[in-house]
Amino acid sequence: MKKLQQPTSLHCFGCGKDNPFGLKLKWYNNFEQKQVETDFELSDNYCSYPGTVHGGILATILDETSGRAVLLTNDFARLMVTLKMEVVYKHNTPTNTPLKAVGRILRDGGSRAQVEGEIRLPDGTVTCSCKSILLKIPQAVQAKWGPEEAEWNRTTPSAQEIIQATLPDDCTCGCACEKDGQPLIEHNFTWRSKNKN
């Protein structure tokens, strides 16, 4: 299966493409692993002690990554905010080092979800992790979204991109795919044929 890039915004500190001080990270749905992922590297501009990434920056990345886990359902209009987050710092997270953040859903109740996230070194060592409770975004906050919503919608994957990303890499059948005898997704051959590039 391919990874599917999630939408981005304009000014978010985590993903905003127009934020000169932001991290400009990109998140991907990894359907095989049932997690959201981002690969990144932070310079010494984001340090606390020399050579060590600031814990507040790590918490921000954990918050964004774990929060985006609810988008694994491909409902990219489903925006949530963090009600509570507990972060555990296990090891030093070095600057100027390739890192990976992953987020997963623990429990999903629709308007409320419990999620987790972690940041890993290249050898797989988890340097910090979080568990969070998310709530549906308040209407008052969403009402101020304005131009951000347009960018989010512009960068939201198309239905065809979603289908292609959720199919096994070796799929050529055009009707239904299975893994271990279980259907992964049903897709319409006619629709796919009409929409081929």
N, C-alpha and C positions, 0 to 999 in steps of 0.2 A: 504494500500500500504506500501511496505517496503521502507526504505531509501537506497540510493545507494551511496557507498563511491566513491568520486572523486579520480583521480590519484594524486600521490605525486612525488616529485623530491628528489634529493640527498642533495643539498646544499642551497636551498631556506631558508631564515630566517623563513618564516612562516610554511612551511611543510617539509623541507628537513630532511630526516632521519639520514643523516651523518653529519649534522651541529651541532657541540657541543655547540654552543651558541644560536641555533635556538629554536623556540617555539614548533616544531614537532606537529603542529595541524593537525587534520583530518577533512575534510569537506564532507558533505553528501547532496545529492539532495533529498529534501523532495517534491515529486511530488504533494502530497495532498495539501500542503500549498503553492506550487509554489515558493519555496525559497530554498536557500542553507543555511546549518546550521553547526556550530561547537560548541561543549561544551568544556569548558576549565576552568582552575583555575591558577592564576598567583601568584607566591611567592613574598616575599619582595625584591627579586633580581630585580624585574621590577618596583619598586616604584619610585615615585618622593618625595613627602612628605610622612612621615611614614604612612603606612597603606593605601596609595592611589596609584593606578596603574599610571605609567607615561603616560601622554597624547600622547607622540610619539609612545609608544607601542600600545595604543588603536587605534591610526590612522593607524598603520601598519595592525592591525587585521581587521579594517574596510575596508581598501584598498584591502586586499587579499579576504575577504569574499564577498564584493560587486562585485569585479572583477570576482570572480568565478561564479557569478549568470548567466553569459552567457553560462556556461556549463550545465545549466538545459536542454538544447536542446539535450544533450547526444553527442554532437559533441566535443569530448575531444581534438581534434587537433586544435580547434579554440582558439588560444591564443591572448590575447589583453593586452595592456598596458594602464596605466592611463594618460590621458591628463590633467585632472583637477579634483580636489577633494575638497569639502567644508565639514569641520567637525564642528559639533555643540556639545559642551560638556554641558550636561544638569544637571547631578548630579555627585557626587563623585563616582568613581568606586573603590571599596575596593579590596585590595590584599587578598589572602587566602580565596576566596569566589567563589563558583560555578557560572560561567557566561555562557551566550549563545550569540553568534553572528549570525545574519541572514543577508542574502543578497537577493535582488530581482531585476528583470529587470523592468525598467520603460518604456523604448523605445528601440527597437532594429532595427537598420538600416543596419545590415550586417557587414560592415567594421567599423561601429561606433555604440556605444550603450550608453544609459544613465541608470545608476543603482543606487541603494540605499542600505544602510546597517545600522544596529543598534546593539548595545550591551545591553543586558538585565541582570538584577539581577534575583535571583530565584523567586521573587514575580512578575516579569514581568515589573518592572520599567526600562525604557530606560535611560541608563546613558549617552550615546553619540550616534550620528548618522552621516551619511554622504550621500551626493549625489555626483556622479562622472560621468565623461564622459570618455569613453574608446575608444581606436583606435586599429585597427589591428596591431599586433606586427610588427615592422620594420624588413625587411629581414636581415639587418646587425646584429640585436640582435639575431634573430632566428638562424643565421648561426653559432653563437658561443655556441649554446646550447649543442652540443656534447653528453657527457655521461648523461646529464640531460634528454635528449630526450629518451634514452634507458630506464631509470628508469620510466619516465612518461608513455611510451608505455607498460612497464611490469606491471604497476599498473592500467592501464586503464581497466575498467570493460568489460567483454566479452558481446557479443550480447545477450546470454542467461541470464546473470545477469541483463542486462538492461531491457529485457522483463519481467523477474520475478519481478523486483522492480517497474515496472509501472503498474502491474496488481493489482486489488483489492485483499486484503488478503483472501477473501473467493472464489476466482476464481478457478473453476475446469472444466470449459467448454472446454478449448482447442481450441476455435475458435475466438470468439470476446466477449469483456466484455463491459457492459454499466453502466453508473452511471447517474441517472436522465434522462434516455432515450437517452443519447448521448454516442456514442462509445468512449472508452478511447484509445484502441489500438487494432489493429487486429493482431493476431498471428497465426501461422500455426501449426495445431495440429501435422502433420507429423514431422515437424522440432523439435517440443518440445519432441515428443515421442522418436525420435532417439537420442536426446541429454540429456535424463534424467540420473542423476547420480545414 
